[in-house]
Amino acid sequence: MWSQKGFLLLILFSLLAFDKNIFAEERIFILPLQFNYYHLTSARELSLGEIYQADKSQFLSSSGGENPQISLGISYLSPTQSHNKVQTKNSLASPGFFALDVPLKNIDLSIIYHLLYKANISFYPSFLDTSGSISIDQFILNVHELGLSVSSLVTPNLGVYGCLSYVKSESYWWHRGELVAKGFPQGFGFSGLTRLGISDELWLSVGMSTRRILKGYSDRLLPDGTKLGFEGTVPQKTFASISYQLEEDFRAFFQVVMTGWQVTSWNYSARTDFHGGIEIEVIPQKFWVRFGGFTLYHPIDEEVRIENSHLRDQFFFTTGIGFIKKPFEFNLGFGTSRIFSKGCLSQERGAVTMTMEL
């Protein structure tokens, strides 16, 4: 018996000896998840002032469709900054969103893909840690989310929605044009929504999404022999919304969103943003025009904001249209902060979404 144990221990130590990562020291690199490079899932939501989960809330106010649906979305973010020492290129998510919705007897099941975050970041000057062993001048980061959701209209005035998601990122670290390391941190998350009808015209919604903690390791050791770990956090959100139909062809939306940016970076703080929009039905059940606006308060510490006058809060104007040509529904949305945020950060956002009933 002892000889068998000794033999097993010998095999174990042999395997460990050939794995140079087992006993390597570890250093953690925090993923630079910028607050203004999260991609949208819906052109309609963008045109209404980026009303978070507006599409899902609208679905929960009716019985839903009788046939399966597929949705496909593309979104775009123009170049901007989140800090005085970084510059981020434009970001195109194509495709940025895909969903298959299958209605069953009392519930709807959906499989959802979302390119949650996509950024190509340049650091000026090159990022260098205190030990001098980590040097980086470019970082490419994509965050993919795959979810399974369940929604149900429990009563004519009460709808609920929940989504469990798996999140995986692609992290590529460059220095002077050379790929130094790459890694694929991953994690899980959950989001939920409850929608309550006060009357036929007035609906209230409350919801949340948990923080998604991403963890993983680089595919190689650092030059000094240490092991490089990647960690990042997609922040949690809580929100409350109101939707009111003033006329048969006119609906207004308002929403308050609280985002825990402090979990993403040591010099970020939590922020509360405000969103609002209107939707006008020009041709019944065929064509809609939308307008809106929202705030994007910069989460960076006040000391940095004072030293860099352009790192200020952003105020977006949004607009868009939607039309139906069965079995298709198309939505287009556009937003810009250039009009109301002069002298500060400017950014344009665009999205196109198509839904087809099968």
C-alpha positions as a Markdown table, in Angstrom:
| # | Residue | x | y | z |
|---|---|---|---|---|
| 1 | Met | 0.0 | 0.0 | 0.0 |
| 2 | Trp | 2.8 | 2.4 | 0.9 |
| 3 | Ser | 4.6 | 1.7 | -2.3 |
| 4 | Gln | 1.5 | 2.6 | -4.3 |
| 5 | Lys | 1.2 | 5.9 | -2.4 |
| 6 | Gly | 4.9 | 6.7 | -2.9 |
| 7 | Phe | 4.5 | 6.0 | -6.6 |
| 8 | Leu | 1.5 | 8.3 | -6.9 |
| 9 | Leu | 3.4 | 11.1 | -5.0 |
| 10 | Leu | 6.4 | 10.7 | -7.3 |
| 11 | Ile | 4.1 | 11.1 | -10.4 |
| 12 | Leu | 2.5 | 14.2 | -8.8 |
| 13 | Phe | 5.8 | 15.9 | -8.0 |
| 14 | Ser | 7.1 | 15.1 | -11.5 |
| 15 | Leu | 4.0 | 16.8 | -13.1 |
| 16 | Leu | 4.5 | 19.8 | -10.9 |
| 17 | Ala | 8.2 | 20.1 | -11.8 |
| 18 | Phe | 7.3 | 20.3 | -15.5 |
| 19 | Asp | 4.7 | 23.0 | -15.0 |
| 20 | Lys | 6.6 | 26.2 | -14.5 |
| 21 | Asn | 3.4 | 28.1 | -13.7 |
| 22 | Ile | 2.6 | 26.2 | -10.5 |
| 23 | Phe | 5.1 | 27.8 | -8.2 |
| 24 | Ala | 5.4 | 31.1 | -10.1 |
| 25 | Glu | 4.7 | 34.3 | -8.2 |
| 26 | Glu | 1.5 | 36.1 | -9.3 |
| 27 | Arg | 0.8 | 39.7 | -10.3 |
| 28 | Ile | -2.7 | 40.9 | -11.1 |
| 29 | Phe | -3.5 | 43.3 | -14.0 |
| 30 | Ile | -6.9 | 45.1 | -13.7 |
| 31 | Leu | -8.7 | 45.1 | -17.0 |
| 32 | Pro | -9.3 | 48.8 | -18.2 |
| 33 | Leu | -13.1 | 48.6 | -18.5 |
| 34 | Gln | -13.9 | 52.2 | -19.5 |
| 35 | Phe | -17.3 | 53.5 | -18.5 |
| 36 | Asn | -18.2 | 54.9 | -22.0 |
| 37 | Tyr | -17.5 | 51.8 | -24.2 |
| 38 | Tyr | -20.4 | 49.5 | -23.3 |
| 39 | His | -22.4 | 48.5 | -26.4 |
| 40 | Leu | -26.2 | 48.5 | -26.6 |
| 41 | Thr | -28.6 | 45.7 | -27.4 |
| 42 | Ser | -31.4 | 47.8 | -28.9 |
| 43 | Ala | -31.7 | 50.7 | -31.4 |
| 44 | Arg | -35.1 | 51.5 | -29.9 |
| 45 | Glu | -33.6 | 51.9 | -26.4 |
| 46 | Leu | -30.9 | 54.2 | -27.7 |
| 47 | Ser | -33.4 | 56.5 | -29.5 |
| 48 | Leu | -35.6 | 56.7 | -26.4 |
| 49 | Gly | -32.6 | 58.1 | -24.4 |
| 50 | Glu | -30.9 | 54.8 | -23.7 |
| 51 | Ile | -33.8 | 53.6 | -21.5 |
| 52 | Tyr | -32.3 | 50.4 | -20.0 |
| 53 | Gln | -34.4 | 47.2 | -20.7 |
| 54 | Ala | -37.1 | 49.3 | -22.4 |
| 55 | Asp | -37.7 | 46.5 | -25.0 |
| 56 | Lys | -38.1 | 43.9 | -22.4 |
| 57 | Ser | -40.4 | 46.1 | -20.3 |
| 58 | Gln | -42.6 | 46.7 | -23.3 |
| 59 | Phe | -42.8 | 43.0 | -24.0 |
| 60 | Leu | -43.9 | 42.3 | -20.5 |
| 61 | Ser | -46.9 | 44.7 | -20.9 |
| 62 | Ser | -48.5 | 42.4 | -23.5 |
| 63 | Ser | -49.0 | 38.7 | -24.1 |
| 64 | Gly | -46.1 | 38.6 | -26.4 |
| 65 | Gly | -46.0 | 37.0 | -29.8 |
| 66 | Glu | -47.3 | 33.6 | -30.8 |
| 67 | Asn | -44.4 | 32.7 | -33.0 |
| 68 | Pro | -40.6 | 32.4 | -32.4 |
| 69 | Gln | -38.6 | 35.5 | -33.2 |
| 70 | Ile | -35.0 | 36.2 | -34.0 |
| 71 | Ser | -33.3 | 39.6 | -33.5 |
| 72 | Leu | -30.0 | 40.9 | -34.8 |
| 73 | Gly | -28.3 | 44.1 | -33.8 |
| 74 | Ile | -25.3 | 46.3 | -34.8 |
| 75 | Ser | -24.0 | 49.2 | -32.7 |
| 76 | Tyr | -21.3 | 51.8 | -33.0 |
| 77 | Leu | -19.4 | 54.0 | -30.6 |
| 78 | Ser | -17.2 | 56.9 | -31.8 |
| 79 | Pro | -13.6 | 57.5 | -30.4 |
| 80 | Thr | -13.4 | 59.3 | -27.1 |
| 81 | Gln | -11.5 | 59.3 | -23.8 |
| 82 | Ser | -12.2 | 58.1 | -20.2 |
| 83 | His | -8.8 | 59.4 | -18.8 |
| 84 | Asn | -6.2 | 62.0 | -19.8 |
| 85 | Lys | -3.6 | 59.3 | -20.4 |
| 86 | Val | -5.7 | 57.0 | -22.7 |
| 87 | Gln | -7.2 | 57.3 | -26.1 |
| 88 | Thr | -9.7 | 54.8 | -27.4 |
| 89 | Lys | -10.5 | 54.1 | -31.1 |
| 90 | Asn | -14.0 | 53.8 | -32.5 |
| 91 | Ser | -15.8 | 50.6 | -31.7 |
| 92 | Leu | -18.1 | 48.7 | -34.1 |
| 93 | Ala | -20.0 | 45.7 | -32.8 |
| 94 | Ser | -21.1 | 43.7 | -35.8 |
| 95 | Pro | -22.9 | 41.7 | -34.9 |
| 96 | Gly | -23.3 | 43.2 | -31.4 |
| 97 | Phe | -26.5 | 41.4 | -30.4 |
| 98 | Phe | -28.4 | 38.2 | -31.3 |
| 99 | Ala | -31.5 | 36.7 | -29.7 |
| 100 | Leu | -33.8 | 33.7 | -30.4 |
| 101 | Asp | -37.1 | 34.0 | -28.5 |
| 102 | Val | -39.4 | 31.0 | -28.2 |
| 103 | Pro | -42.9 | 31.5 | -26.7 |
| 104 | Leu | -44.2 | 28.5 | -24.8 |
| 105 | Lys | -47.5 | 28.1 | -23.0 |
| 106 | Asn | -47.0 | 30.5 | -20.1 |
| 107 | Ile | -43.4 | 31.7 | -20.5 |
| 108 | Asp | -41.0 | 32.8 | -23.1 |
| 109 | Leu | -37.5 | 31.4 | -23.4 |
| 110 | Ser | -34.7 | 33.3 | -25.0 |
| 111 | Ile | -31.1 | 32.6 | -25.9 |
| 112 | Ile | -29.1 | 35.9 | -26.1 |
| 113 | Tyr | -25.7 | 36.9 | -27.3 |
| 114 | His | -24.3 | 40.4 | -26.6 |
| 115 | Leu | -21.0 | 41.9 | -27.4 |
| 116 | Leu | -21.1 | 43.8 | -24.1 |
| 117 | Tyr | -17.8 | 45.7 | -24.4 |
| 118 | Lys | -15.3 | 46.3 | -27.2 |
| 119 | Ala | -12.4 | 48.7 | -26.9 |
| 120 | Asn | -8.9 | 49.3 | -28.5 |
| 121 | Ile | -7.1 | 51.4 | -26.0 |
| 122 | Ser | -3.8 | 53.3 | -26.4 |
| 123 | Phe | -1.8 | 54.5 | -23.3 |
| 124 | Tyr | 0.2 | 57.8 | -23.3 |
| 125 | Pro | 2.8 | 57.3 | -22.1 |
| 126 | Ser | 3.2 | 53.6 | -22.0 |
| 127 | Phe | 1.7 | 52.1 | -18.8 |
| 128 | Leu | 4.5 | 51.0 | -16.5 |
| 129 | Asp | 4.1 | 49.5 | -13.0 |
| 130 | Thr | 6.4 | 50.3 | -10.1 |
| 131 | Ser | 8.5 | 47.1 | -10.5 |
| 132 | Gly | 9.2 | 48.0 | -14.2 |
| 133 | Ser | 8.3 | 44.5 | -15.4 |
| 134 | Ile | 4.9 | 45.4 | -16.9 |
| 135 | Ser | 4.9 | 47.8 | -19.8 |
| 136 | Ile | 2.0 | 48.3 | -22.1 |
| 137 | Asp | 1.0 | 50.9 | -24.8 |
| 138 | Gln | -2.0 | 49.2 | -26.3 |
| 139 | Phe | -4.7 | 46.9 | -24.9 |
| 140 | Ile | -7.5 | 45.3 | -26.9 |
| 141 | Leu | -10.4 | 44.1 | -24.8 |
| 142 | Asn | -13.7 | 42.4 | -25.9 |
| 143 | Val | -16.3 | 41.1 | -23.5 |
| 144 | His | -18.9 | 38.6 | -24.8 |
| 145 | Glu | -22.1 | 37.7 | -22.9 |
| 146 | Leu | -24.2 | 34.6 | -23.5 |
| 147 | Gly | -27.5 | 34.4 | -21.6 |
| 148 | Leu | -30.5 | 32.3 | -21.1 |
| 149 | Ser | -33.6 | 34.3 | -20.1 |
| 150 | Val | -37.1 | 33.4 | -18.9 |
| 151 | Ser | -40.0 | 35.9 | -19.0 |
| 152 | Ser | -43.6 | 35.6 | -18.1 |
| 153 | Leu | -46.8 | 37.7 | -17.9 |
| 154 | Val | -47.9 | 36.4 | -14.5 |
| 155 | Thr | -51.1 | 38.5 | -14.5 |
| 156 | Pro | -52.4 | 41.1 | -17.0 |
| 157 | Asn | -50.7 | 43.7 | -14.8 |
| 158 | Leu | -47.6 | 41.9 | -13.7 |
| 159 | Gly | -44.6 | 40.8 | -15.8 |
| 160 | Val | -41.3 | 39.2 | -14.6 |
| 161 | Tyr | -38.0 | 38.6 | -16.4 |
| 162 | Gly | -34.8 | 36.9 | -15.4 |
| 163 | Cys | -31.6 | 36.1 | -17.3 |
| 164 | Leu | -28.5 | 34.0 | -16.2 |
| 165 | Ser | -25.4 | 34.8 | -18.3 |
| 166 | Tyr | -21.9 | 33.5 | -18.9 |
| 167 | Val | -19.4 | 36.3 | -19.6 |
| 168 | Lys | -16.0 | 35.8 | -21.3 |
| 169 | Ser | -13.5 | 38.4 | -22.3 |
| 170 | Glu | -10.6 | 38.5 | -24.8 |
| 171 | Ser | -7.6 | 40.4 | -23.5 |
| 172 | Tyr | -4.6 | 41.3 | -25.7 |
| 173 | Trp | -1.7 | 43.2 | -24.3 |
| 174 | Trp | 0.7 | 44.9 | -26.8 |
| 175 | His | 4.0 | 46.8 | -26.4 |
| 176 | Arg | 5.7 | 48.5 | -29.3 |
| 177 | Gly | 3.7 | 46.5 | -31.8 |
| 178 | Glu | 4.5 | 43.1 | -30.2 |
| 179 | Leu | 1.9 | 40.9 | -28.6 |
| 180 | Val | 3.2 | 40.5 | -25.1 |
| 181 | Ala | 0.4 | 38.4 | -23.6 |
| 182 | Lys | -3.2 | 37.4 | -23.9 |
| 183 | Gly | -5.9 | 35.9 | -21.6 |
| 184 | Phe | -9.5 | 35.0 | -21.5 |
| 185 | Pro | -11.0 | 36.0 | -18.1 |
| 186 | Gln | -14.5 | 34.8 | -17.5 |
| 187 | Gly | -17.4 | 34.9 | -15.0 |
| 188 | Phe | -21.2 | 34.8 | -14.5 |
| 189 | Gly | -24.0 | 37.3 | -14.0 |
| 190 | Phe | -27.7 | 37.7 | -13.4 |
| 191 | Ser | -30.2 | 40.3 | -14.4 |
| 192 | Gly | -33.9 | 40.7 | -13.5 |
| 193 | Leu | -36.9 | 42.9 | -14.1 |
| 194 | Thr | -40.4 | 43.3 | -12.7 |
| 195 | Arg | -43.0 | 45.4 | -14.5 |
| 196 | Leu | -46.3 | 46.5 | -12.8 |
| 197 | Gly | -49.3 | 48.0 | -14.5 |
| 198 | Ile | -50.9 | 50.7 | -12.4 |
| 199 | Ser | -53.5 | 51.4 | -15.1 |
| 200 | Asp | -53.8 | 50.8 | -18.8 |
| 201 | Glu | -51.7 | 54.0 | -19.4 |
| 202 | Leu | -49.2 | 53.9 | -16.6 |
| 203 | Trp | -46.5 | 51.2 | -16.0 |
| 204 | Leu | -43.7 | 51.0 | -13.5 |
| 205 | Ser | -40.6 | 48.9 | -13.8 |
| 206 | Val | -37.8 | 48.0 | -11.3 |
| 207 | Gly | -34.8 | 45.9 | -12.1 |
| 208 | Met | -31.1 | 45.1 | -11.5 |
| 209 | Ser | -28.1 | 43.4 | -12.9 |
| 210 | Thr | -25.4 | 41.9 | -10.8 |
| 211 | Arg | -21.7 | 42.7 | -11.1 |
| 212 | Arg | -19.8 | 40.3 | -13.4 |
| 213 | Ile | -16.4 | 39.5 | -12.0 |
| 214 | Leu | -14.0 | 38.3 | -14.7 |
| 215 | Lys | -10.9 | 36.3 | -13.7 |
| 216 | Gly | -8.2 | 34.5 | -15.7 |
| 217 | Tyr | -4.5 | 34.1 | -16.4 |
| 218 | Ser | -2.2 | 35.2 | -19.2 |
| 219 | Asp | -0.9 | 32.5 | -21.6 |
| 220 | Arg | 2.7 | 33.2 | -20.6 |
| 221 | Leu | 4.9 | 34.4 | -17.7 |
| 222 | Leu | 6.2 | 37.9 | -17.4 |
| 223 | Pro | 9.9 | 38.5 | -18.2 |
| 224 | Asp | 10.8 | 38.4 | -14.5 |
| 225 | Gly | 9.2 | 34.9 | -14.2 |
| 226 | Thr | 6.0 | 36.1 | -12.4 |
| 227 | Lys | 2.5 | 34.8 | -13.4 |
| 228 | Leu | 0.2 | 37.5 | -14.8 |
| 229 | Gly | -3.5 | 37.3 | -13.8 |
| 230 | Phe | -6.2 | 39.3 | -15.5 |
| 231 | Glu | -9.2 | 40.6 | -13.4 |
| 232 | Gly | -12.0 | 42.9 | -14.3 |
| 233 | Thr | -15.5 | 43.8 | -13.1 |
| 234 | Val | -18.6 | 44.8 | -15.2 |
| 235 | Pro | -20.5 | 46.9 | -12.6 |
| 236 | Gln | -23.8 | 46.2 | -11.1 |
| 237 | Lys | -26.9 | 48.3 | -12.0 |
| 238 | Thr | -30.2 | 49.0 | -10.4 |
| 239 | Phe | -32.9 | 51.0 | -12.0 |
| 240 | Ala | -36.5 | 52.3 | -11.8 |
| 241 | Ser | -38.6 | 53.3 | -14.8 |
| 242 | Ile | -42.0 | 54.8 | -15.5 |
| 243 | Ser | -43.8 | 54.6 | -18.8 |
| 244 | Tyr | -47.0 | 56.7 | -19.5 |
| 245 | Gln | -49.2 | 56.7 | -22.5 |
| 246 | Leu | -50.5 | 60.3 | -22.8 |
| 247 | Glu | -52.4 | 59.6 | -26.0 |
| 248 | Glu | -53.1 | 56.6 | -28.1 |
| 249 | Asp | -50.2 | 57.5 | -30.3 |
| 250 | Phe | -47.9 | 59.1 | -27.8 |
| 251 | Arg | -45.9 | 57.5 | -25.0 |
| 252 | Ala | -43.3 | 59.0 | -22.6 |
| 253 | Phe | -40.5 | 57.3 | -20.7 |
| 254 | Phe | -38.4 | 58.2 | -17.7 |
| 255 | Gln | -35.7 | 56.2 | -15.9 |
| 256 | Val | -33.2 | 56.5 | -13.1 |
| 257 | Val | -30.1 | 54.2 | -13.2 |
| 258 | Met | -27.6 | 53.7 | -10.4 |
| 259 | Thr | -24.3 | 52.1 | -11.6 |
| 260 | Gly | -21.6 | 50.9 | -9.2 |
| 261 | Trp | -18.6 | 52.1 | -11.2 |
| 262 | Gln | -16.4 | 52.0 | -8.1 |
| 263 | Val | -15.9 | 48.2 | -8.5 |
| 264 | Thr | -14.2 | 48.7 | -12.0 |
| 265 | Ser | -11.4 | 51.0 | -11.0 |
| 266 | Trp | -9.7 | 52.4 | -7.9 |
| 267 | Asn | -10.3 | 56.0 | -9.0 |
| 268 | Tyr | -14.0 | 55.5 | -10.0 |
| 269 | Ser | -17.1 | 56.3 | -7.9 |
| 270 | Ala | -20.7 | 55.2 | -8.2 |
| 271 | Arg | -23.0 | 57.4 | -10.3 |
| 272 | Thr | -26.7 | 58.0 | -10.8 |
| 273 | Asp | -27.9 | 58.8 | -14.4 |
| 274 | Phe | -31.2 | 60.0 | -15.8 |
| 275 | His | -32.8 | 58.9 | -19.0 |
| 276 | Gly | -36.0 | 60.1 | -20.8 |
| 277 | Gly | -37.7 | 59.9 | -24.1 |
| 278 | Ile | -40.9 | 60.0 | -26.1 |
| 279 | Glu | -42.3 | 57.7 | -28.8 |
| 280 | Ile | -44.8 | 58.9 | -31.4 |
| 281 | Glu | -46.8 | 56.5 | -33.5 |
| 282 | Val | -47.0 | 58.2 | -36.9 |
| 283 | Ile | -48.7 | 55.3 | -38.8 |
| 284 | Pro | -50.6 | 52.9 | -36.5 |
| 285 | Gln | -48.7 | 49.7 | -36.0 |
| 286 | Lys | -46.3 | 50.6 | -38.8 |
| 287 | Phe | -44.1 | 53.6 | -38.2 |
| 288 | Trp | -42.7 | 55.4 | -35.1 |
| 289 | Val | -40.5 | 58.4 | -34.4 |
| 290 | Arg | -38.6 | 58.7 | -31.2 |
| 291 | Phe | -36.6 | 61.4 | -29.3 |
| 292 | Gly | -34.8 | 61.4 | -26.0 |
| 293 | Gly | -31.8 | 62.3 | -23.9 |
| 294 | Phe | -29.7 | 61.0 | -21.0 |
| 295 | Thr | -26.8 | 61.9 | -18.7 |
| 296 | Leu | -23.5 | 60.1 | -18.5 |
| 297 | Tyr | -21.8 | 61.4 | -15.4 |
| 298 | His | -18.1 | 60.8 | -15.5 |
| 299 | Pro | -17.2 | 58.4 | -12.6 |
| 300 | Ile | -13.5 | 59.4 | -12.2 |
| 301 | Asp | -12.4 | 61.1 | -9.0 |
| 302 | Glu | -12.9 | 64.9 | -8.7 |
| 303 | Glu | -9.2 | 65.6 | -8.4 |
| 304 | Val | -8.5 | 64.2 | -11.8 |
| 305 | Arg | -11.6 | 66.0 | -13.2 |
| 306 | Ile | -10.2 | 69.4 | -11.9 |
| 307 | Glu | -6.8 | 68.8 | -13.5 |
| 308 | Asn | -8.4 | 67.9 | -16.9 |
| 309 | Ser | -11.3 | 70.2 | -17.8 |
| 310 | His | -12.5 | 68.0 | -20.7 |
| 311 | Leu | -13.1 | 65.0 | -18.5 |
| 312 | Arg | -16.6 | 66.2 | -17.6 |
| 313 | Asp | -20.1 | 64.9 | -17.6 |
| 314 | Gln | -21.8 | 64.1 | -20.9 |
| 315 | Phe | -25.4 | 65.0 | -21.9 |
| 316 | Phe | -26.7 | 63.1 | -24.9 |
| 317 | Phe | -29.5 | 63.9 | -27.3 |
| 318 | Thr | -31.0 | 60.9 | -29.0 |
| 319 | Thr | -33.4 | 60.2 | -31.9 |
| 320 | Gly | -34.5 | 57.3 | -34.1 |
| 321 | Ile | -37.3 | 55.6 | -36.0 |
| 322 | Gly | -38.9 | 52.2 | -36.2 |
| 323 | Phe | -41.0 | 50.6 | -38.8 |
| 324 | Ile | -42.7 | 47.2 | -39.5 |
| 325 | Lys | -42.9 | 45.4 | -42.8 |
| 326 | Lys | -44.0 | 42.0 | -41.8 |
| 327 | Pro | -42.4 | 39.6 | -41.0 |
| 328 | Phe | -39.7 | 42.2 | -40.2 |
| 329 | Glu | -39.3 | 45.0 | -37.7 |
| 330 | Phe | -36.5 | 47.6 | -38.1 |
| 331 | Asn | -35.3 | 50.1 | -35.6 |
| 332 | Leu | -32.6 | 52.8 | -36.0 |
| 333 | Gly | -31.1 | 54.9 | -33.3 |
| 334 | Phe | -28.6 | 57.7 | -33.0 |
| 335 | Gly | -27.2 | 59.7 | -30.0 |
| 336 | Thr | -24.6 | 62.5 | -29.6 |
| 337 | Ser | -23.2 | 64.4 | -26.7 |
| 338 | Arg | -21.5 | 67.0 | -29.0 |
| 339 | Ile | -24.5 | 69.4 | -28.8 |
| 340 | Phe | -24.8 | 69.8 | -25.1 |
| 341 | Ser | -21.3 | 68.9 | -23.9 |
| 342 | Lys | -19.1 | 71.4 | -25.6 |
| 343 | Gly | -15.6 | 71.7 | -24.3 |
| 344 | Cys | -15.9 | 68.3 | -22.7 |
| 345 | Leu | -15.9 | 64.7 | -23.9 |
| 346 | Ser | -17.9 | 64.2 | -27.2 |
| 347 | Gln | -19.2 | 60.9 | -28.5 |
| 348 | Glu | -21.6 | 59.6 | -31.1 |
| 349 | Arg | -23.6 | 56.4 | -30.7 |
| 350 | Gly | -25.5 | 54.5 | -33.3 |
| 351 | Ala | -27.5 | 51.2 | -33.5 |
| 352 | Val | -29.5 | 49.2 | -36.0 |
| 353 | Thr | -31.8 | 46.4 | -34.8 |
| 354 | Met | -33.8 | 43.9 | -37.0 |
| 355 | Thr | -36.4 | 41.4 | -35.7 |
| 356 | Met | -38.0 | 38.7 | -37.8 |
| 357 | Glu | -41.0 | 36.6 | -36.8 |
| 358 | Leu | -40.5 | 32.9 | -37.9 |
